[in-house]
């Protein structure tokens, strides 16, 4: 029996790694996540083929800009072992890695950005506590229900 397809939202600052970068390379390791809850989502929840809403944060118009898929099972993030990396973790060892990642594969860019301001207009329909609209929540990786996925993507077609 195959696992039910899951959906996720993953944030990236476009100056660091954008949807255009993902389109250019095709598949990329989603490295540098240093939040335990986000790590656990990647390590324990993501499966190859799961859908990803690619979100640009820390930009003039933050929002969902594309769709990607989980392209690998979770594996250790090599940046934790590299003393030259901004993401180095001196407590991590190859025998006991602390940080995991998945590869992310490009699917498509959206026809238009689904801006955070527009998403906030649908906060009630997305449900209480939806991480993107919840106050103070800064997770870069979090699950999205099938209903939330469908609602968010329906906004792409609206003028």
SEMIRO-11193 format. One line per 2 residues: their letters; for each residue y, x, z of N, C-alpha, C, CB. Coordinates in Angstrom, 2 decimals, always signed. Glycine has a CB too. Example, Ala and Ser with C-alpha at 12.3 -4.5 7.8 and 13.67 -1.06 7.14 Angstrom:
<sites>
AS = -5.69:+13.19:+7.80:-4.50:+12.30:+7.80:-3.30:+13.20:+7.80:-4.47:+11.31:+9.05  -2.25:+12.85:+7.08:-1.06:+13.67:+7.14:+0.03:+12.90:+7.87:-0.60:+14.08:+5.72
</sites>
This chain:
<sites>
XX = -1.18:+0.85:+0.00:+0.00:+0.00:+0.00:+1.25:+0.90:+0.00:-0.01:-0.96:+1.23  +2.19:+0.60:-0.84:+3.42:+1.41:-0.90:+4.45:+0.87:+0.07:+3.99:+1.42:-2.33
XX = +5.31:+1.76:+0.53:+6.37:+1.37:+1.46:+7.39:+0.50:+0.73:+7.05:+2.63:+2.08  +7.97:-0.43:+1.47:+9.04:-1.27:+0.95:+10.24:-0.39:+0.62:+9.42:-2.39:+1.96
XX = +10.87:-0.67:-0.51:+12.06:+0.09:-0.88:+13.16:-0.17:+0.12:+12.53:-0.27:-2.30  +13.82:+0.92:+0.51:+14.95:+0.83:+1.44:+16.22:+1.23:+0.71:+14.71:+1.71:+2.69
XX = +17.33:+0.94:+1.37:+18.64:+1.24:+0.80:+19.48:+1.97:+1.83:+19.34:-0.06:+0.33  +20.37:+2.82:+1.32:+21.17:+3.69:+2.17:+22.57:+3.82:+1.60:+20.52:+5.07:+2.31
XX = +23.51:+4.18:+2.46:+24.83:+4.60:+2.02:+25.00:+6.04:+2.50:+25.97:+3.65:+2.56  +25.43:+6.91:+1.58:+25.65:+8.31:+1.91:+27.06:+8.69:+1.50:+24.60:+9.22:+1.20
XX = +27.79:+9.28:+2.45:+29.19:+9.64:+2.23:+29.31:+11.13:+1.88:+30.05:+9.32:+3.47  +30.22:+11.40:+0.97:+30.56:+12.78:+0.63:+32.04:+12.85:+0.30:+29.70:+13.30:-0.55
XX = +32.67:+13.94:+0.71:+34.05:+14.16:+0.30:+34.02:+14.69:-1.12:+34.79:+15.15:+1.27  +34.75:+14.04:-2.04:+34.66:+14.46:-3.45:+35.08:+15.90:-3.70:+35.50:+13.55:-4.28
XX = +35.94:+16.46:-2.83:+36.30:+17.87:-2.98:+35.12:+18.79:-2.68:+37.48:+18.21:-2.07  +34.19:+18.32:-1.85:+33.02:+19.11:-1.50:+31.87:+18.86:-2.49:+32.56:+18.78:-0.06
XX = +31.58:+17.58:-2.75:+30.52:+17.21:-3.70:+30.75:+15.77:-4.12:+29.09:+17.40:-3.06  +31.01:+15.56:-5.40:+31.38:+14.24:-5.90:+30.25:+13.62:-6.73:+32.66:+14.32:-6.75
XX = +30.43:+12.37:-7.08:+29.49:+11.70:-7.98:+29.45:+12.41:-9.33:+29.86:+10.21:-8.16  +30.59:+12.96:-9.77:+30.60:+13.72:-11.02:+29.76:+14.98:-10.90:+32.04:+14.09:-11.40
XX = +29.81:+15.62:-9.73:+28.97:+16.80:-9.50:+27.50:+16.42:-9.56:+29.29:+17.45:-8.14  +27.14:+15.30:-8.93:+25.75:+14.86:-8.95:+25.31:+14.51:-10.37:+25.56:+13.65:-8.02
XX = +26.19:+13.86:-11.12:+25.86:+13.54:-12.51:+25.60:+14.83:-13.30:+27.00:+12.73:-13.16  +26.41:+15.84:-13.06:+26.28:+17.11:-13.78:+24.96:+17.82:-13.46:+27.46:+18.02:-13.45
XX = +24.58:+17.86:-12.17:+23.37:+18.62:-11.78:+22.11:+17.77:-11.81:+23.55:+19.20:-10.40  +22.25:+16.45:-11.73:+21.08:+15.56:-11.79:+20.46:+15.29:-10.44:+20.05:+16.14:-12.69
XX = +20.08:+16.34:-9.74:+19.47:+16.23:-8.41:+20.03:+17.33:-7.53:+17.90:+16.33:-8.49  +20.28:+16.99:-6.27:+20.90:+17.97:-5.36:+20.39:+17.76:-3.94:+22.44:+17.86:-5.40
XX = +20.12:+18.84:-3.20:+19.80:+18.70:-1.77:+21.02:+18.19:-1.02:+19.31:+20.05:-1.17  +20.85:+17.20:-0.15:+21.94:+16.63:+0.63:+22.04:+17.43:+1.93:+21.72:+15.09:+0.92
XX = +22.61:+18.63:+1.84:+22.60:+19.53:+2.99:+23.86:+19.39:+3.83:+22.45:+20.95:+2.53  +23.82:+20.05:+4.98:+24.98:+20.11:+5.85:+25.15:+18.96:+6.82:+26.17:+20.18:+5.03
XX = +24.21:+18.02:+6.86:+24.31:+16.92:+7.81:+24.00:+17.47:+9.20:+23.33:+15.74:+7.43  +24.95:+17.31:+10.12:+24.77:+17.82:+11.48:+25.03:+16.73:+12.51:+25.70:+19.02:+11.72
XX = +24.47:+15.59:+12.26:+24.50:+14.47:+13.19:+23.05:+14.04:+13.36:+25.42:+13.27:+12.67  +22.59:+13.95:+14.61:+21.18:+13.67:+14.84:+20.74:+12.31:+14.30:+20.88:+13.74:+16.32
XX = +21.59:+11.30:+14.44:+21.20:+9.98:+13.95:+21.07:+9.99:+12.43:+22.23:+8.92:+14.39  +22.03:+10.61:+11.74:+21.96:+10.71:+10.28:+20.74:+11.53:+9.87:+23.25:+11.34:+9.70
XX = +20.48:+12.63:+10.58:+19.29:+13.44:+10.30:+18.02:+12.61:+10.45:+19.23:+14.66:+11.24  +17.96:+11.82:+11.52:+16.77:+11.00:+11.75:+16.56:+9.97:+10.65:+16.87:+10.30:+13.10
XX = +17.66:+9.40:+10.14:+17.53:+8.47:+9.02:+16.89:+9.17:+7.83:+18.91:+7.88:+8.63  +17.35:+10.39:+7.53:+16.78:+11.12:+6.39:+15.34:+11.52:+6.67:+17.64:+12.37:+6.06
XX = +15.09:+12.03:+7.85:+13.76:+12.55:+8.20:+12.73:+11.44:+8.34:+13.84:+13.34:+9.50  +13.11:+10.35:+9.02:+12.13:+9.33:+9.40:+12.16:+8.07:+8.56:+12.33:+8.96:+10.82
XX = +13.31:+7.81:+7.90:+13.44:+6.53:+7.22:+13.42:+6.57:+5.72:+14.67:+5.90:+7.65  +13.87:+7.67:+5.14:+14.01:+7.71:+3.67:+12.69:+8.03:+2.99:+15.06:+8.75:+3.27
XX = +12.50:+7.37:+1.85:+11.32:+7.60:+1.01:+11.76:+7.78:-0.43:+10.30:+6.42:+1.13  +10.99:+8.55:-1.16:+11.30:+8.76:-2.58:+11.42:+7.41:-3.26:+10.19:+9.63:-3.26
XX = +12.49:+7.25:-4.03:+12.74:+6.00:-4.76:+13.69:+5.05:-4.06:+11.45:+5.30:-4.99  +14.01:+5.30:-2.79:+14.97:+4.45:-2.09:+16.32:+4.52:-2.80:+15.11:+4.87:-0.60
XX = +17.08:+3.44:-2.75:+18.39:+3.39:-3.37:+19.49:+3.92:-2.46:+18.71:+1.97:-3.76  +20.48:+4.56:-3.07:+21.60:+5.13:-2.33:+22.91:+4.66:-2.95:+21.53:+6.68:-2.31
XX = +23.80:+4.15:-2.12:+25.18:+3.90:-2.52:+25.93:+5.19:-2.23:+25.81:+2.66:-1.75  +26.49:+5.81:-3.26:+27.20:+7.08:-3.13:+28.66:+6.75:-2.85:+27.06:+7.97:-4.42
XX = +29.16:+7.21:-1.72:+30.48:+6.84:-1.21:+31.37:+8.08:-1.12:+30.37:+6.16:+0.18  +32.57:+7.99:-1.67:+33.55:+9.06:-1.53:+34.41:+8.77:-0.31:+34.43:+9.19:-2.81
XX = +34.45:+9.71:+0.62:+35.28:+9.58:+1.82:+36.40:+10.61:+1.78:+34.43:+9.74:+3.11  +37.35:+10.46:+2.69:+38.46:+11.40:+2.83:+39.15:+11.66:+1.49:+37.95:+12.72:+3.41
XX = +39.47:+10.58:+0.82:+40.15:+10.63:-0.47:+41.18:+9.50:-0.52:+39.13:+10.53:-1.66  +42.05:+9.52:-1.51:+43.13:+8.53:-1.60:+42.57:+7.10:-1.56:+43.94:+8.74:-2.89
XX = +41.53:+6.85:-2.35:+40.88:+5.53:-2.34:+39.41:+5.72:-2.00:+41.05:+4.80:-3.74  +39.08:+5.69:-0.69:+37.67:+5.83:-0.33:+36.89:+4.61:-0.79:+37.51:+6.04:+1.18
XX = +35.64:+4.85:-1.21:+34.82:+3.72:-1.62:+33.52:+4.15:-2.28:+35.58:+2.85:-2.55  +32.75:+3.15:-2.66:+31.46:+3.37:-3.33:+31.75:+3.68:-4.80:+30.51:+2.13:-3.18
XX = +31.22:+4.80:-5.28:+31.52:+5.26:-6.63:+30.30:+5.36:-7.53:+32.20:+6.59:-6.56  +29.10:+5.27:-6.95:+27.92:+5.42:-7.78:+26.64:+5.04:-7.05:+27.81:+6.83:-8.26
XX = +25.56:+5.13:-7.81:+24.23:+4.84:-7.29:+23.36:+6.06:-7.53:+23.62:+3.57:-7.96  +22.58:+6.39:-6.51:+21.64:+7.50:-6.59:+20.32:+7.04:-6.00:+22.19:+8.77:-5.85
XX = +19.33:+7.91:-6.04:+18.04:+7.60:-5.42:+17.59:+8.79:-4.58:+16.98:+7.26:-6.50  +16.78:+8.49:-3.58:+16.14:+9.54:-2.81:+15.08:+10.16:-3.72:+15.50:+8.98:-1.46
XX = +15.20:+11.48:-3.94:+14.36:+12.16:-4.92:+13.31:+13.07:-4.29:+15.21:+12.97:-5.84  +13.28:+13.18:-2.96:+12.26:+13.99:-2.30:+12.04:+13.47:-0.89:+12.66:+15.50:-2.27
XX = +10.91:+13.85:-0.33:+10.70:+13.63:+1.09:+11.60:+14.61:+1.85:+9.19:+13.81:+1.49  +11.83:+14.35:+3.12:+12.66:+15.23:+3.93:+12.01:+16.60:+4.10:+12.93:+14.60:+5.30
XX = +12.86:+17.62:+4.11:+12.41:+18.99:+4.35:+13.55:+19.76:+5.03:+11.97:+19.70:+3.01  +13.25:+20.93:+5.62:+14.30:+21.65:+6.36:+15.49:+22.04:+5.48:+13.70:+22.91:+7.00
XX = +16.68:+21.88:+6.06:+17.93:+22.26:+5.42:+18.10:+23.77:+5.62:+19.16:+21.46:+6.01  +17.99:+24.54:+4.54:+18.07:+26.01:+4.63:+19.41:+26.51:+5.14:+17.79:+26.62:+3.28
XX = +20.48:+25.72:+5.02:+21.78:+26.21:+5.48:+21.79:+26.46:+6.99:+22.87:+25.21:+5.12  +20.89:+25.82:+7.74:+20.85:+26.04:+9.19:+20.41:+27.46:+9.55:+19.91:+25.04:+9.84
XX = +19.70:+28.12:+8.63:+19.18:+29.46:+8.90:+20.10:+30.57:+8.39:+17.82:+29.61:+8.27  +21.13:+30.22:+7.65:+22.00:+31.19:+6.99:+23.24:+31.47:+7.84:+22.41:+30.69:+5.60
XX = +23.33:+32.67:+8.42:+24.50:+32.98:+9.26:+25.83:+32.93:+8.50:+24.33:+34.35:+9.87  +25.79:+33.03:+7.18:+27.02:+32.97:+6.38:+27.45:+31.54:+6.06:+26.82:+33.74:+5.08
XX = +26.58:+30.57:+6.34:+26.86:+29.17:+6.02:+27.72:+28.51:+7.08:+25.55:+28.40:+5.85  +28.59:+27.62:+6.65:+29.36:+26.79:+7.59:+28.43:+25.90:+8.41:+30.38:+25.92:+6.83
XX = +27.21:+25.70:+7.95:+26.26:+24.80:+8.60:+25.18:+25.54:+9.38:+25.62:+23.90:+7.59  +25.39:+26.84:+9.60:+24.43:+27.65:+10.35:+24.25:+27.09:+11.76:+24.89:+29.13:+10.41
XX = +23.00:+27.09:+12.22:+22.70:+26.67:+13.59:+21.86:+27.77:+14.22:+21.94:+25.27:+13.62  +22.44:+28.57:+15.11:+21.70:+29.70:+15.68:+20.49:+29.28:+16.51:+22.63:+30.51:+16.53
XX = +20.42:+28.02:+16.92:+19.26:+27.56:+17.70:+18.09:+27.14:+16.81:+19.67:+26.39:+18.59  +18.33:+27.00:+15.52:+17.27:+26.57:+14.60:+16.43:+27.77:+14.17:+17.88:+25.87:+13.35
XX = +15.13:+27.54:+14.06:+14.22:+28.57:+13.53:+13.39:+27.94:+12.42:+13.31:+29.16:+14.65  +12.82:+28.79:+11.59:+11.95:+28.27:+10.51:+10.73:+27.57:+11.11:+11.50:+29.41:+9.56
XX = +10.29:+28.04:+12.27:+9.14:+27.43:+12.94:+9.51:+26.08:+13.56:+8.58:+28.37:+14.02  +10.77:+25.98:+14.01:+11.26:+24.74:+14.62:+12.65:+24.41:+14.08:+11.30:+24.86:+16.16
XX = +12.69:+23.92:+12.82:+14.00:+23.56:+12.25:+14.57:+22.36:+12.98:+13.87:+23.26:+10.73  +15.90:+22.34:+13.07:+16.57:+21.22:+13.73:+17.13:+20.22:+12.72:+17.69:+21.72:+14.62
XX = +17.41:+20.69:+11.51:+18.14:+19.87:+10.53:+17.32:+19.70:+9.27:+19.50:+20.50:+10.20  +17.25:+18.45:+8.82:+16.47:+18.10:+7.63:+17.40:+17.53:+6.56:+15.36:+17.08:+7.98
XX = +16.89:+17.50:+5.34:+17.64:+16.91:+4.24:+16.67:+16.26:+3.27:+18.51:+17.96:+3.52  +17.20:+15.50:+2.34:+16.44:+14.98:+1.20:+17.19:+15.38:-0.06:+16.25:+13.42:+1.29
XX = +16.48:+15.42:-1.16:+17.13:+15.59:-2.45:+17.61:+14.22:-2.92:+16.17:+16.25:-3.50  +18.77:+14.22:-3.55:+19.38:+12.99:-4.05:+19.48:+13.11:-5.57:+20.78:+12.74:-3.41
XX = +19.04:+12.06:-6.28:+19.07:+12.06:-7.74:+20.09:+11.07:-8.28:+17.69:+11.73:-8.29  +20.82:+11.49:-9.30:+21.84:+10.65:-9.93:+21.20:+9.49:-10.67:+22.69:+11.48:-10.90
XX = +21.78:+8.30:-10.52:+21.38:+7.13:-11.30:+22.51:+6.72:-12.25:+21.00:+5.94:-10.36  +23.67:+6.35:-11.66:+24.80:+5.99:-12.51:+26.08:+5.95:-11.69:+24.56:+4.63:-13.19
XX = +27.20:+6.13:-12.40:+28.51:+5.90:-11.80:+28.81:+4.41:-11.91:+29.62:+6.77:-12.49  +29.54:+3.89:-10.96:+29.94:+2.49:-11.04:+31.05:+2.35:-12.08:+30.42:+1.96:-9.66
XX = +31.17:+1.14:-12.61:+32.22:+0.86:-13.59:+33.61:+0.99:-12.97:+32.05:-0.56:-14.18  +33.68:+0.77:-11.66:+34.93:+0.94:-10.92:+34.58:+1.23:-9.47:+35.86:-0.32:-11.04
XX = +35.51:+1.86:-8.78:+35.32:+2.13:-7.35:+35.34:+0.82:-6.58:+36.42:+3.11:-6.81  +34.39:+0.64:-5.70:+34.42:-0.47:-4.76:+35.09:+0.09:-3.50:+32.95:-1.06:-4.46
XX = +36.39:-0.16:-3.40:+37.22:+0.47:-2.37:+36.89:-0.06:-0.98:+38.69:+0.24:-2.68  +37.07:+0.81:+0.01:+36.84:+0.42:+1.40:+37.65:-0.81:+1.77:+37.19:+1.58:+2.33
XX = +38.90:-0.88:+1.32:+39.72:-2.06:+1.63:+39.07:-3.34:+1.12:+41.11:-1.91:+1.03  +38.46:-3.29:-0.06:+37.77:-4.46:-0.61:+36.51:-4.76:+0.20:+37.42:-4.24:-2.09
XX = +35.79:-3.71:+0.58:+34.57:-3.90:+1.38:+34.92:-4.57:+2.71:+33.87:-2.53:+1.62  +36.03:-4.17:+3.31:+36.45:-4.75:+4.59:+36.71:-6.25:+4.48:+37.70:-4.05:+5.11
XX = +37.13:-6.71:+3.30:+37.35:-8.14:+3.10:+36.05:-8.93:+3.21:+37.98:-8.39:+1.74  +34.92:-8.25:+3.07:+33.61:-8.91:+3.13:+32.85:-8.53:+4.39:+32.78:-8.54:+1.90
XX = +33.56:-8.06:+5.40:+32.92:-7.59:+6.63:+32.07:-8.67:+7.28:+33.97:-7.11:+7.62  +32.56:-9.91:+7.27:+31.77:-11.00:+7.89:+30.44:-11.18:+7.18:+32.57:-12.33:+7.86
XX = +30.45:-11.16:+5.86:+29.21:-11.34:+5.08:+28.28:-10.14:+5.24:+29.54:-11.55:+3.60  +28.83:-8.95:+5.47:+28.01:-7.75:+5.64:+27.36:-7.71:+7.01:+28.85:-6.50:+5.43
XX = +27.92:-8.45:+7.94:+27.32:-8.53:+9.27:+28.05:-7.68:+10.29:+25.89:-8.12:+9.21  +28.01:-8.16:+11.52:+28.66:-7.45:+12.61:+28.02:-6.08:+12.79:+28.59:-8.27:+13.93
XX = +28.85:-5.08:+12.97:+28.32:-3.74:+13.20:+27.95:-2.97:+11.94:+27.14:-3.83:+14.07  +28.27:-3.49:+10.75:+28.01:-2.72:+9.53:+28.75:-1.40:+9.67:+28.45:-3.51:+8.22
XX = +28.06:-0.27:+9.62:+28.69:+1.01:+9.97:+29.96:+1.35:+9.19:+27.71:+2.10:+9.77  +30.05:+0.93:+7.96:+31.22:+1.29:+7.16:+32.48:+0.57:+7.65:+30.98:+0.97:+5.69
XX = +32.31:-0.61:+8.20:+33.46:-1.38:+8.65:+33.60:-1.42:+10.17:+33.37:-2.79:+8.11  +32.64:-0.85:+10.88:+32.70:-0.83:+12.35:+33.71:+0.21:+12.82:+31.30:-0.52:+12.95
XX = +34.46:-0.13:+13.82:+35.46:+0.78:+14.37:+34.78:+2.02:+14.96:+36.31:+0.07:+15.46  +35.35:+3.17:+14.65:+34.88:+4.41:+15.26:+33.59:+4.97:+14.73:+34.73:+4.20:+16.67
XX = +32.95:+4.30:+13.80:+31.68:+4.81:+13.29:+31.94:+5.79:+12.16:+30.77:+3.64:+12.80  +31.42:+7.01:+12.30:+31.68:+8.04:+11.31:+30.40:+8.60:+10.72:+32.50:+9.15:+11.91
XX = +29.32:+7.85:+10.79:+28.05:+8.32:+10.23:+28.18:+8.56:+8.73:+26.92:+7.31:+10.52  +27.60:+9.64:+8.26:+27.65:+9.96:+6.83:+26.44:+9.44:+6.09:+27.77:+11.46:+6.63
XX = +25.42:+9.03:+6.82:+24.18:+8.49:+6.24:+23.75:+7.33:+7.11:+23.04:+9.59:+6.13  +23.56:+6.15:+6.51:+23.07:+5.03:+7.30:+22.38:+4.00:+6.41:+24.23:+4.38:+8.07
XX = +21.49:+3.20:+7.02:+20.76:+2.20:+6.23:+21.64:+1.02:+5.84:+19.56:+1.70:+7.02  +21.27:+0.42:+4.73:+21.91:-0.77:+4.19:+20.78:-1.77:+3.93:+22.75:-0.46:+2.87
XX = +20.95:-3.00:+4.35:+19.91:-4.00:+4.08:+19.91:-4.36:+2.60:+20.12:-5.27:+4.95  +18.84:-4.98:+2.15:+18.76:-5.43:+0.75:+19.89:-6.42:+0.46:+17.39:-6.09:+0.46
XX = +20.20:-7.30:+1.41:+21.28:-8.28:+1.21:+22.64:-7.58:+1.13:+21.30:-9.32:+2.36  +22.87:-6.58:+1.97:+24.13:-5.83:+1.92:+24.25:-5.06:+0.60:+24.23:-4.85:+3.12
XX = +23.15:-4.46:+0.16:+23.11:-3.74:-1.12:+23.52:-4.66:-2.26:+21.70:-3.16:-1.39  +22.91:-5.84:-2.28:+23.19:-6.81:-3.35:+24.65:-7.26:-3.30:+22.25:-8.03:-3.22
XX = +25.15:-7.57:-2.12:+26.54:-8.00:-1.97:+27.51:-6.89:-2.42:+26.83:-8.40:-0.51  +27.29:-5.69:-1.93:+28.20:-4.59:-2.27:+28.21:-4.33:-3.78:+27.80:-3.32:-1.52
XX = +27.04:-4.32:-4.41:+27.00:-4.06:-5.85:+27.58:-5.23:-6.65:+25.57:-3.79:-6.29  +27.54:-6.44:-6.09:+28.14:-7.58:-6.80:+29.66:-7.41:-6.92:+27.82:-8.90:-6.05
XX = +30.25:-6.64:-6.02:+31.69:-6.42:-6.06:+32.12:-5.57:-7.27:+32.15:-5.74:-4.77  +31.20:-4.81:-7.81:+31.50:-3.96:-8.98:+31.98:-4.80:-10.15:+30.27:-3.15:-9.39
XX = +31.45:-5.97:-10.30:+31.75:-6.82:-11.46:+33.02:-7.67:-11.29:+30.58:-7.74:-11.73  +33.55:-7.66:-10.06:+34.75:-8.46:-9.82:+35.98:-7.70:-10.26:+34.86:-8.84:-8.33
X = +36.97:-8.44:-10.81:+38.20:-7.76:-11.26:+39.02:-7.21:-10.12:+39.05:-8.70:-12.07
</sites>
